[in-house]
């Protein structure tokens, strides 16, 4: 079981990582490669890329960031042992080497992982990057004052559970060995075949100990990537990046780094961002956003304009919106009641409430519908797009509710088209046809999160969502369905409070696999097995639509992030 403090860190961090991914990625724009308007369509080096965002890039320290695949803007400055493959679509969900020569060499039981660094790696000041720097970068991520990053290392590394970082414990972590400047070895508590995915997180960024300024490091982190930070105002509200002249394409096959300068401006209203990208005046013609989607109304306007429509990138990220049941609360302790609701759901109305089929895809599986997750198509309670009210009534009768029942659905009041009133109302209307009266209980966002992540306060019936830390079934199924991850006195994500020994054992068995394709198939089969217990009702997977400036070239959108990869963009 995870420590409550670690899980609590994950609550805030997951929300940040999903906003950046936006949510956490399958195809690019309509032609899969937005070239920009007119002139030479070939991407060239030079110019300034402007980034227009709603949320500031806060805590710009590799120890504190919680991002999928190393993040978007962060990956321009921070290189890691491995990274995401910077290609469009399905190929982009693969993990590839970054600072390391390969994705890692596991021991026979996958409890020891060894990496060798490439030669010629340098920081922005020209000094060499060493394995000791990566070890130190990881160790400082354990410091309480630098919390916020992915929690896995505290769980996975031998002897790391109570480690407090190098500022308090000068001895460091014995679980990480650096026998020479180019070799780093990790010793794990248990087999983890997906360690190469974890090594994409920014905690694996090298940090030179002599230049570590603690909590002030975020103001000027030492770059190992193609760009260095020359300005960081108001905790990431305005970031300016310029070229790191010591970065070399000979050691980095993934990042193209075409622009000479990247100017990131945040704190903008989403409607203003889309208006500016649409108009593409001045610097906005070479602008993108890494966190703002087109809404239903905006998308309708854009679709009617061929020039604008050609500048819309489409992506899918591993993310599922669903109804959660707490089987310790009546009447949801009765599986037939849960099955009845599963049959009664009208997914077409839910999709419409989420913005329409251009922004949401109906879901019948908990795992996202992408190969890397091990997606196996199934529909255990087939009711078509509009639901099967007759089948739902039949099951309710068998459950002892021949005259129907009244239940309460808890949701957030945030206008996010995910767990918000629009979705709740669509569910309410669908269940009414099956004789189920649904009372809606809307909560402010913080109260909503507190309630649904508390074992003691968790409602019986509520809207929820989950996104992946990396494109695999492991970080998708385990936090929600592994009984050992139920946290009674902290933030809990196992909404169905499932503690099935066979499910737990299968999770352990799959985690031993270093063949990620074989693991994916097992995750898909496990998803279906869990689905038979009707602990959730998958509703939809979101689709991300984002506009780019008219002079943006080389748009790449992968299934890892679902959004434009800023490291591939050109402005000339």
C-alpha positions as CSV (number, residue, x, y, z in Angstrom):
1,X,0.0,0.0,0.0
2,X,1.3,3.5,-0.8
3,X,2.1,5.8,2.0
4,X,-0.8,8.3,2.5
5,X,1.6,11.3,2.0
6,X,2.7,9.9,-1.3
7,X,-0.8,9.4,-2.5
8,X,-1.8,12.9,-1.4
9,X,1.0,14.3,-3.5
10,X,-0.4,12.3,-6.4
11,X,-3.8,14.0,-6.2
12,X,-2.5,17.4,-7.0
13,X,0.2,16.2,-9.3
14,X,-2.1,14.0,-11.4
15,X,-4.5,17.0,-11.9
16,X,-1.5,19.1,-13.1
17,X,-0.2,16.4,-15.5
18,X,-3.6,15.9,-17.0
19,X,-4.1,19.7,-17.5
20,X,-0.8,19.8,-19.2
21,X,-1.7,16.9,-21.4
22,X,-5.3,18.1,-21.5
23,X,-5.5,16.3,-20.5
24,X,-2.4,14.2,-20.8
25,X,-2.6,11.8,-27.0
26,X,-4.0,9.6,-32.1
27,X,-3.5,11.2,-35.2
28,X,-2.2,14.6,-36.1
29,X,-4.3,17.3,-37.9
30,X,-6.5,16.3,-40.8
31,X,-3.5,15.7,-43.1
32,X,-1.4,14.3,-40.2
33,X,1.2,17.0,-40.8
34,X,0.2,20.6,-40.6
35,X,2.8,22.4,-42.8
36,X,1.7,26.0,-42.3
37,X,0.3,28.3,-45.0
38,X,1.9,29.1,-48.3
39,X,5.6,29.3,-49.2
40,X,8.1,26.6,-48.5
41,X,6.5,23.9,-46.3
42,X,9.8,22.3,-45.3
43,X,10.6,23.1,-41.6
44,X,13.7,25.2,-41.1
45,X,15.7,26.4,-38.1
46,X,15.2,29.9,-36.7
47,X,12.6,32.3,-35.5
48,X,10.6,32.5,-32.3
49,X,7.9,30.1,-31.2
50,X,5.2,31.7,-28.9
51,X,3.3,29.5,-26.5
52,X,-0.1,30.8,-25.3
53,X,-1.3,29.0,-22.2
54,X,-4.0,29.2,-19.5
55,X,-1.9,27.7,-16.7
56,X,1.6,28.9,-15.7
57,X,4.4,26.4,-15.9
58,X,4.8,26.4,-12.1
59,X,7.6,24.6,-10.1
60,X,9.9,24.5,-13.1
61,X,12.2,22.1,-11.3
62,X,12.6,18.5,-12.5
63,X,12.1,17.2,-9.0
64,X,8.7,18.8,-8.6
65,X,7.1,18.3,-12.0
66,X,4.6,15.5,-12.6
67,X,4.3,15.1,-16.3
68,X,3.6,12.3,-18.7
69,X,6.7,11.3,-20.8
70,X,8.7,14.3,-19.5
71,X,6.1,16.9,-20.3
72,X,6.0,19.3,-23.2
73,X,7.7,22.6,-22.4
74,X,9.8,20.8,-19.7
75,X,11.2,18.4,-22.2
76,X,12.9,21.3,-24.1
77,X,15.1,21.9,-21.0
78,X,15.2,18.5,-19.2
79,X,16.5,15.3,-20.8
80,X,15.9,12.0,-19.1
81,X,17.3,8.4,-19.3
82,X,14.4,7.5,-21.7
83,X,11.8,9.6,-23.5
84,X,8.7,9.2,-25.6
85,X,9.1,8.5,-29.3
86,X,8.4,11.8,-31.1
87,X,6.2,10.5,-33.9
88,X,2.6,10.9,-34.7
89,X,-0.1,8.4,-33.7
90,X,0.5,4.9,-32.4
91,X,4.3,4.9,-32.9
92,X,4.5,7.9,-30.5
93,X,3.4,5.7,-27.6
94,X,6.7,3.8,-27.6
95,X,9.5,4.5,-25.1
96,X,12.9,5.2,-26.6
97,X,16.4,6.1,-25.3
98,X,17.3,9.7,-24.5
99,X,20.4,10.3,-22.4
100,X,20.9,6.5,-22.3
101,X,22.1,4.3,-25.1
102,X,19.0,2.0,-24.8
103,X,15.8,1.7,-22.8
104,X,17.5,-0.2,-20.0
105,X,18.9,-3.7,-19.4
106,X,16.9,-5.7,-16.9
107,X,18.1,-8.5,-14.7
108,X,16.3,-11.8,-15.2
109,X,13.6,-11.0,-12.7
110,X,13.4,-7.3,-13.6
111,X,14.4,-6.1,-10.1
112,X,17.7,-4.6,-11.3
113,X,17.9,-2.1,-14.3
114,X,21.2,-0.9,-15.7
115,X,21.7,2.1,-18.0
116,X,24.7,3.4,-19.9
117,X,24.9,7.1,-20.8
118,X,25.7,8.2,-24.3
119,X,29.1,9.9,-24.9
120,X,29.4,13.7,-25.4
121,X,26.5,14.7,-23.2
122,X,26.8,18.3,-21.9
123,X,25.0,20.9,-19.8
124,X,24.4,24.4,-21.0
125,X,27.8,25.5,-19.5
126,X,29.7,22.9,-21.4
127,X,30.4,20.6,-18.5
128,X,29.9,16.8,-18.9
129,X,26.7,15.1,-17.7
130,X,27.5,12.1,-15.5
131,X,25.6,9.2,-14.0
132,X,26.3,10.7,-10.5
133,X,24.3,13.8,-11.7
134,X,21.3,11.6,-12.5
135,X,21.5,9.8,-9.2
136,X,21.7,13.2,-7.4
137,X,18.7,14.5,-9.4
138,X,16.6,11.5,-8.3
139,X,17.7,11.8,-4.7
140,X,16.8,15.5,-4.4
141,X,13.2,14.6,-5.7
142,X,12.7,12.9,-2.3
143,X,13.3,16.2,-0.4
144,X,10.0,17.3,1.2
145,X,10.5,20.9,0.1
146,X,10.8,19.6,-3.5
147,X,7.7,17.3,-3.5
148,X,5.2,17.1,-6.3
149,X,6.8,14.6,-8.7
150,X,5.7,11.0,-9.6
151,X,5.7,8.9,-6.4
152,X,6.8,5.6,-8.0
153,X,10.5,5.8,-7.0
154,X,9.7,5.9,-3.3
155,X,7.7,2.7,-3.7
156,X,10.0,0.9,-6.1
157,X,13.5,1.6,-5.0
158,X,15.0,-0.6,-2.2
159,X,15.1,1.3,1.1
160,X,13.6,4.5,-0.3
161,X,10.3,4.6,1.6
162,X,11.6,6.8,4.4
163,X,14.4,8.6,2.5
164,X,14.2,12.4,3.0
165,X,16.6,13.6,0.2
166,X,20.2,14.7,0.2
167,X,19.7,17.9,2.2
168,X,18.9,15.9,5.3
169,X,20.5,12.5,4.4
170,X,24.0,13.0,2.9
171,X,24.4,9.2,2.5
172,X,22.1,9.1,-0.5
173,X,20.2,6.1,-1.8
174,X,22.2,2.8,-1.8
175,X,19.6,1.4,-4.3
176,X,21.1,3.6,-7.0
177,X,24.7,2.7,-8.0
178,X,27.1,4.6,-10.2
179,X,30.1,2.4,-10.8
180,X,31.5,4.9,-13.3
181,X,30.6,8.2,-15.0
182,X,28.4,6.5,-17.7
183,X,26.8,3.7,-15.8
184,X,23.8,3.8,-13.4
185,X,22.1,0.8,-11.8
186,X,18.7,0.7,-10.0
187,X,17.8,-1.9,-7.4
188,X,14.0,-2.4,-7.0
189,X,11.8,-4.0,-4.3
190,X,9.9,-6.1,-6.8
191,X,9.9,-6.8,-10.6
192,X,8.9,-3.8,-12.6
193,X,8.9,-4.5,-16.3
194,X,7.7,-0.9,-17.1
195,X,10.7,0.8,-15.5
196,X,11.7,2.3,-18.9
197,X,8.4,4.2,-18.9
198,X,9.1,5.6,-15.4
199,X,12.6,6.7,-16.6
200,X,10.9,9.3,-18.9
201,X,9.7,11.3,-15.8
202,X,11.6,14.5,-15.1
203,X,13.0,13.1,-11.8
204,X,15.5,11.3,-14.0
205,X,16.9,14.6,-15.2
206,X,20.6,15.1,-14.3
207,X,21.3,17.9,-11.8
208,X,24.9,19.0,-11.0
209,X,25.1,19.0,-7.2
210,X,27.4,22.0,-7.2
211,X,24.8,24.1,-8.9
212,X,21.8,22.9,-6.9
213,X,20.1,26.0,-5.2
214,X,17.3,24.0,-3.6
215,X,13.9,25.6,-3.8
216,X,15.4,28.4,-6.0
217,X,16.6,25.9,-8.6
218,X,13.4,26.4,-10.6
219,X,14.4,29.9,-11.4
220,X,17.4,28.7,-13.4
221,X,17.6,24.9,-13.7
222,X,20.7,23.8,-15.6
223,X,19.7,22.6,-19.0
224,X,20.5,19.2,-20.5
225,X,18.2,19.8,-23.4
226,X,18.2,21.9,-26.5
227,X,17.0,25.1,-24.7
228,X,18.1,26.9,-21.5
229,X,16.0,29.2,-19.3
230,X,16.9,32.8,-19.6
231,X,13.8,34.2,-17.9
232,X,11.2,32.8,-15.4
233,X,8.8,35.4,-14.1
234,X,6.0,35.0,-11.6
235,X,6.6,31.2,-11.0
236,X,6.3,30.2,-14.7
237,X,3.8,32.7,-15.9
238,X,6.4,34.0,-18.4
239,X,9.2,31.7,-19.5
240,X,11.8,32.5,-22.1
241,X,14.0,29.8,-23.5
242,X,17.0,30.2,-25.8
243,X,19.3,27.7,-27.4
244,X,21.7,25.6,-25.3
245,X,24.7,25.7,-27.7
246,X,26.2,22.6,-26.1
247,X,23.2,20.5,-27.0
248,X,23.8,18.3,-30.0
249,X,21.6,16.4,-32.4
250,X,24.3,13.7,-32.4
251,X,23.2,12.7,-28.9
252,X,19.5,13.5,-29.3
253,X,17.6,12.0,-32.2
254,X,14.2,12.9,-30.7
255,X,14.0,16.7,-30.3
256,X,14.1,18.7,-33.5
257,X,14.5,22.1,-31.8
258,X,13.9,24.2,-34.9
259,X,13.1,27.7,-33.3
260,X,15.9,29.8,-31.9
261,X,13.7,31.0,-29.1
262,X,10.6,29.9,-27.2
263,X,8.5,32.5,-25.5
264,X,5.9,31.0,-23.1
265,X,3.1,33.3,-21.8
266,X,0.5,32.0,-19.4
267,X,-2.4,33.2,-17.3
268,X,-4.6,33.8,-20.4
269,X,-8.3,33.1,-20.7
270,X,-8.9,30.0,-22.9
271,X,-11.2,32.0,-25.2
272,X,-8.6,34.7,-25.7
273,X,-6.0,32.0,-26.6
274,X,-8.2,30.5,-29.3
275,X,-9.1,34.0,-30.6
276,X,-5.5,34.9,-30.9
277,X,-4.5,31.7,-32.6
278,X,-7.4,32.0,-35.0
279,X,-6.5,35.6,-36.0
280,X,-2.8,34.8,-36.1
281,X,-1.7,38.4,-36.1
282,X,2.0,39.3,-35.6
283,X,3.8,36.9,-33.2
284,X,0.6,34.9,-32.9
285,X,1.0,33.5,-36.4
286,X,3.9,31.4,-35.0
287,X,2.1,30.5,-31.8
288,X,0.7,27.3,-30.3
289,X,-0.9,26.3,-27.0
290,X,0.1,23.3,-24.8
291,X,-2.9,23.4,-22.5
292,X,-6.0,24.8,-24.2
293,X,-8.6,22.9,-26.2
294,X,-11.3,24.1,-28.6
295,X,-14.7,23.9,-26.9
296,X,-17.9,22.8,-28.7
297,X,-18.9,26.3,-29.7
298,X,-15.4,27.3,-30.9
299,X,-15.0,24.0,-32.8
300,X,-18.3,24.6,-34.6
301,X,-17.0,28.0,-35.9
302,X,-13.6,26.6,-36.9
303,X,-15.2,23.6,-38.7
304,X,-17.0,26.0,-41.0
305,X,-13.7,27.7,-42.1
306,X,-11.5,25.6,-44.3
307,X,-8.3,27.6,-43.5
308,X,-8.9,27.3,-39.7
309,X,-10.0,23.7,-39.9
310,X,-6.7,22.9,-41.6
311,X,-4.9,24.3,-38.5
312,X,-6.7,22.0,-36.0
313,X,-4.7,19.2,-34.5
314,X,-6.5,16.1,-33.2
315,X,-5.2,13.8,-30.5
316,X,-6.2,11.1,-28.1
317,X,-4.6,10.6,-24.6
318,X,-5.1,7.6,-22.4
319,X,-8.0,8.9,-20.4
320,X,-11.4,7.5,-19.4
321,X,-14.4,9.3,-17.9
322,X,-16.7,6.9,-16.0
323,X,-19.3,6.4,-13.3
324,X,-17.9,4.9,-10.1
325,X,-19.8,2.7,-7.6
326,X,-19.0,2.3,-3.9
327,X,-20.3,-1.3,-3.3
328,X,-20.3,-0.7,0.5
329,X,-23.2,1.7,0.1
330,X,-26.7,0.4,-0.6
331,X,-28.2,-0.3,-3.1
332,X,-24.8,-0.5,-5.0
333,X,-23.8,-3.5,-2.9
334,X,-26.1,-5.4,-5.2
335,X,-24.3,-6.3,-8.5
336,X,-27.7,-6.4,-10.3
337,X,-28.3,-2.8,-9.5
338,X,-24.9,-1.9,-10.9
339,X,-25.6,-4.0,-14.0
340,X,-29.0,-2.3,-14.4
341,X,-27.4,1.1,-14.4
342,X,-24.8,-0.1,-16.9
343,X,-27.5,-1.2,-19.3
344,X,-29.5,2.0,-18.8
345,X,-26.8,4.5,-19.7
346,X,-27.4,6.4,-22.9
347,X,-23.9,7.0,-24.2
348,X,-25.0,9.1,-27.1
349,X,-26.5,11.7,-24.8
350,X,-23.4,11.6,-22.6
351,X,-21.2,12.2,-25.6
352,X,-23.4,15.1,-26.7
353,X,-23.1,16.6,-23.2
354,X,-19.3,16.3,-23.4
355,X,-19.3,18.4,-26.6
356,X,-20.3,15.9,-29.3
357,X,-18.6,13.1,-31.1
358,X,-15.7,15.4,-32.3
359,X,-14.7,15.8,-28.7
360,X,-15.7,12.5,-27.1
361,X,-15.8,8.9,-28.0
362,X,-18.2,6.5,-26.3
363,X,-16.5,4.0,-24.1
364,X,-17.5,0.5,-23.0
365,X,-14.0,-0.5,-21.7
366,X,-12.1,1.0,-18.8
367,X,-8.8,0.9,-20.6
368,X,-8.5,3.6,-23.4
369,X,-9.0,2.4,-26.9
370,X,-5.3,2.4,-27.9
371,X,-3.0,-0.5,-28.6
372,X,-0.3,0.5,-26.1
373,X,-2.7,0.1,-23.2
374,X,-3.6,-3.5,-24.3
375,X,-7.1,-2.4,-25.4
376,X,-9.4,-5.3,-26.0
377,X,-12.8,-4.3,-27.3
378,X,-15.7,-5.6,-25.2
379,X,-19.1,-4.6,-24.1
380,X,-20.3,-6.7,-21.2
381,X,-23.6,-4.9,-20.9
382,X,-24.5,-4.2,-24.5
383,X,-27.2,-1.6,-24.8
384,X,-26.4,0.2,-28.0
385,X,-25.8,4.0,-28.1
386,X,-29.1,4.9,-26.4
387,X,-29.2,2.3,-23.6
388,X,-31.5,-0.6,-22.9
389,X,-34.2,0.6,-20.4
390,X,-36.1,-2.7,-20.6
391,X,-33.1,-4.8,-19.7
392,X,-32.3,-2.4,-16.8
393,X,-35.8,-2.7,-15.5
394,X,-35.6,-6.5,-15.6
395,X,-32.4,-6.5,-13.6
396,X,-33.9,-4.1,-11.1
397,X,-36.8,-6.4,-10.6
398,X,-34.4,-9.3,-9.9
399,X,-32.6,-7.1,-7.4
400,X,-35.9,-6.4,-5.6
401,X,-36.7,-3.0,-7.0
402,X,-39.6,-3.8,-9.3
403,X,-41.0,-0.4,-8.7
404,X,-37.7,1.4,-9.4
405,X,-35.5,3.2,-6.9
406,X,-34.1,6.6,-6.1
407,X,-30.4,7.3,-5.9
408,X,-28.0,10.3,-5.6
409,X,-25.3,11.0,-8.2
410,X,-22.4,13.1,-6.9
411,X,-20.6,15.3,-9.4
412,X,-18.4,18.4,-9.6
413,X,-19.7,21.9,-10.4
414,X,-16.7,22.7,-12.5
415,X,-17.5,23.4,-16.1
416,X,-15.1,20.7,-17.4
417,X,-17.5,18.6,-19.6
418,X,-16.2,15.5,-17.7
419,X,-17.6,15.3,-14.2
420,X,-19.7,18.4,-14.4
421,X,-23.5,19.1,-14.4
422,X,-23.9,18.6,-18.1
423,X,-22.7,14.9,-17.8
424,X,-24.7,14.4,-14.6
425,X,-27.9,15.6,-16.2
426,X,-27.4,13.2,-19.2
427,X,-27.0,10.3,-16.8
428,X,-30.0,11.4,-14.8
429,X,-32.2,11.6,-18.0
430,X,-31.1,8.1,-19.2
431,X,-31.8,6.4,-15.9
432,X,-35.2,7.9,-15.6
433,X,-36.3,5.8,-18.6
434,X,-35.4,2.7,-16.6
435,X,-37.4,3.7,-13.6
436,X,-34.4,5.1,-11.6
437,X,-34.8,8.5,-10.1
438,X,-31.5,10.3,-9.8
439,X,-31.0,13.2,-7.5
440,X,-28.0,15.3,-8.4
441,X,-25.5,16.4,-5.7
442,X,-23.1,19.0,-7.2
443,X,-20.0,19.9,-5.1
444,X,-17.4,22.6,-5.6
445,X,-14.2,21.1,-7.0
446,X,-12.1,20.8,-3.9
447,X,-15.0,19.4,-1.8
448,X,-15.8,17.0,-4.7
449,X,-12.2,15.7,-4.7
450,X,-12.1,15.4,-1.0
451,X,-15.2,13.3,-1.0
452,X,-14.5,10.9,-3.8
453,X,-10.9,10.2,-2.7
454,X,-11.9,9.4,0.9
455,X,-12.7,5.9,1.9
456,X,-14.8,7.2,4.8
457,X,-16.7,9.8,2.8
458,X,-16.9,8.3,-0.6
459,X,-20.4,8.5,-2.1
460,X,-22.1,5.4,-3.5
461,X,-22.6,6.8,-7.0
462,X,-20.4,9.5,-8.6
463,X,-18.7,10.7,-11.7
464,X,-14.9,10.2,-12.0
465,X,-12.0,10.1,-14.4
466,X,-8.5,8.7,-14.7
467,X,-5.6,9.4,-17.0
468,X,-2.3,7.5,-17.6
469,X,1.1,8.4,-16.3
470,X,2.4,6.6,-19.4
471,X,0.7,4.6,-22.2
472,X,0.3,1.3,-20.6
473,X,-2.4,-0.7,-18.7
474,X,-0.3,-0.7,-15.5
475,X,-0.6,2.8,-14.3
476,X,-4.2,2.8,-15.5
477,X,-5.6,-0.4,-13.8
478,X,-3.4,-0.8,-10.7
479,X,-4.3,2.5,-8.9
480,X,-8.0,1.9,-9.4
481,X,-8.3,-1.8,-8.9
482,X,-5.3,-3.1,-6.8
483,X,-6.6,-3.8,-3.3
484,X,-3.2,-3.2,-1.8
485,X,-3.4,0.5,-3.0
486,X,-6.6,1.2,-1.0
487,X,-5.6,4.1,1.4
488,X,-7.9,4.4,4.4
489,X,-6.5,7.5,5.9
490,X,-5.4,9.4,2.8
491,X,-6.3,10.1,-0.8
492,X,-7.7,6.8,-2.2
493,X,-8.2,6.1,-5.9
494,X,-9.5,2.5,-5.7
495,X,-13.1,3.8,-6.1
496,X,-14.7,0.4,-6.0
497,X,-12.6,-0.6,-3.0
498,X,-11.8,-3.8,-4.8
499,X,-9.4,-6.2,-3.1
500,X,-9.5,-9.3,-5.2
501,X,-6.6,-11.6,-4.6
502,X,-6.7,-12.9,-8.2
503,X,-6.6,-9.4,-9.6
504,X,-3.7,-8.4,-7.3
505,X,-1.8,-11.5,-8.3
506,X,-2.3,-10.9,-12.0
507,X,-1.1,-7.3,-11.6
508,X,2.1,-8.6,-10.0
509,X,2.5,-11.2,-12.7
510,X,2.2,-8.7,-15.5
511,X,4.6,-6.3,-13.8
512,X,7.3,-8.9,-14.1
513,X,7.1,-8.9,-17.9
514,X,9.8,-6.9,-19.8
515,X,8.1,-7.7,-23.1
516,X,5.7,-4.7,-23.2
517,X,3.6,-6.1,-26.1
518,X,3.0,-9.3,-24.1
519,X,2.2,-7.2,-21.0
520,X,-0.3,-5.1,-23.0
521,X,-2.3,-8.2,-24.0
522,X,-2.5,-9.3,-20.3
523,X,-3.6,-5.8,-19.2
524,X,-6.4,-6.0,-21.8
525,X,-7.6,-9.3,-20.6
526,X,-7.5,-8.1,-17.0
527,X,-9.5,-5.1,-17.9
528,X,-12.3,-7.3,-19.1
529,X,-12.1,-9.6,-16.1
530,X,-12.5,-6.6,-13.7
531,X,-15.3,-5.2,-15.9
532,X,-17.4,-8.3,-15.2
533,X,-17.8,-7.0,-11.6
534,X,-19.5,-3.8,-12.8
535,X,-17.7,-1.6,-10.4
536,X,-17.6,1.2,-13.0
537,X,-19.5,2.3,-16.0
538,X,-17.1,3.6,-18.7
539,X,-18.7,6.6,-20.4
540,X,-16.3,8.2,-22.9
541,X,-12.7,8.9,-23.9
542,X,-12.0,12.6,-24.7
543,X,-10.7,13.8,-28.0
544,X,-8.5,16.9,-28.0
545,X,-8.8,19.6,-30.7
546,X,-6.2,22.4,-30.7
547,X,-5.6,25.3,-33.0
548,X,-2.1,26.4,-34.1
549,X,-1.0,29.7,-35.7
550,X,-1.0,30.0,-39.4
551,X,2.8,29.8,-39.8
552,X,3.3,26.7,-37.6
553,X,4.9,23.8,-39.4
554,X,5.7,20.1,-38.6
555,X,2.8,19.3,-36.2
556,X,3.4,16.0,-34.5
557,X,0.7,14.5,-32.2
558,X,1.3,11.2,-30.6
559,X,-0.8,8.7,-28.7
560,X,1.4,9.3,-25.6
561,X,0.4,12.9,-25.0
562,X,-2.5,13.6,-27.4
563,X,-1.3,17.1,-28.0
564,X,1.2,18.9,-30.3
565,X,4.8,18.0,-29.4
566,X,6.5,21.3,-29.0
567,X,9.9,19.8,-29.6
568,X,9.0,19.1,-33.2
569,X,7.5,22.5,-34.2
570,X,9.1,24.8,-36.7
571,X,8.1,28.4,-37.4
572,X,10.1,29.0,-40.7
